[in-house]
Amino acid sequence: MNLMQHAAGLAESRTRATTEDAHRLSQQLRAAKGRIGDLEAKVRYHQERVERAKQWLHRICAEIEGRFPTSRTVEDIPEPRQ
């Protein structure tokens, strides 16, 4: 009987430790998902800025070509890639 009580106590202790580990890992996973969401939002923000900058550069280049014509024409200037 003593051996069974010892085994039960050991099993309970391991179960408690495993539950605590699972809870801790669950919290870490939630935090990581939050950080991932923040980083994805930052990536989208910077991608949009890059696209706007490309559009402005194309517009500026086209205006320069319009004011100071060379052998190239505005139509030769590649459109910004999407």
Secondary structure, DSSP 8 states (H G I E B T S, - for coil): -HHHHHHHHHHHHHHHHHHHHHHHHHHHHHHHHHHHHHHHHHHHHHHHHHHHHHHHHHHHHHHHHHHS--SS-GGGS-----
